[in-house]
Amino acid sequence: MGSAEAKNLEAISKAIDHHNATCEFPAVAIEMNPFEIERLGWDEIRGLPLRPNAELGTGSFRVVCAREEGLPSEVEEVEAVSDQPLYVPSNSARSLVSSSMKP
């Protein structure tokens, strides 16, 4: 990876980190000028797809937010701690689901 590519990657990576630290919705893609995407030869950065956007000038990029895509914000995961069974109604019958999520 050349010096210019490394600087691009570092700048985009910092922008992704900044976005994710300051917005409740995660970054879902990076938009760049199609020429830049072709020149760099990258398909994704840090797992985020690169999307062509001809309205962006060369050397520019934009972090795409899940809010723009209509996606829900990140889901908060919690651990169930009860040892009691939990009955959850289904469409046709009631199902027995253990509320203990410990392996």
N, C-alpha and C positions, 0 to 999 in steps of 0.2 A: 504494500500500500504506500503510495507516494505521500509526500508531505502535505500537499493540498488536500488529498483525500482524507488523510488523518485529521486535518484541521476541520474539514467539513463534518466528518463523523463526530468529532468532539463537540462542535457547535450544536449539531442536531441532538446529540445525546443530552447535552446540558439543557436544551429547550424542552425535551421530553421530561426530564427530571423536574424542571421548574413547573411545567404544566401540571404534572401529576401531584406535585407538592402543594399547589395553590388552587386546584380545582377538584370538586368532589367527583367529577366525571373523568374517567381515564382517557388518555390519548389512544386513538384507534388507527391512525394512519399519518403519514407524512406526505404532503403535497410538494412537488417540485416541478420546475419547468421540464417538459419532456426531453429536451436536449440534454439537460443535466443528468436525468435518469439514465439515458442512453450512454452518455459519456462515462459516468461512474460505473455502469454495469451492475448496479445493485438492484435487487428485487425487494429487499426489506432492510430495515434498520432496527435492531433490538426487538425483532419479532413483529414490528409494525410494517404493513405493506407500504410501498412507495406508490403514490398515485400521480399521474401526470396532470399538470394544470398549466396550460399555455398562457394564462393571465399572469403568472409569476415570472419575473425576470430571471435570467440566469444568475446563479449565485444566491438565489433566495429560496426559502422553503417555508412551509406553514404546517404547524401541528394541527391535526384534525381531532376535535373533541367528540367524545361519545354523545354529548348533549346535542351537537349539530346533527348527528346521525339518528337521533331519536331513541338512542339506546338507554337502558336504565343505568343508574349509577352503580358503583361497585356494591356487591352484596356483602353485608357484614355477617361473618360466620360466628356462631356461638356453639358452645358445647353443651349438650343435654346432660344433666347430672342425676336425674331421677332413676331409681331402680324399679319403679312401678310401671306396669304396662299402660299404654295409651291407646284407647279405642278411637279410631278415625273412621268416620262414615265414608263409604265409597258410593258410586252411582247405584250399584245393585245390592250391596251387602256391606256389613261392617267388617273392617279389617283390624286385626290385632297387630300393632306396631310397637316394638320395644322403644321406649323413649331413651334408653341408655345407648349412647353412641360410642361408648368406649370399646376399643377392639378386644 
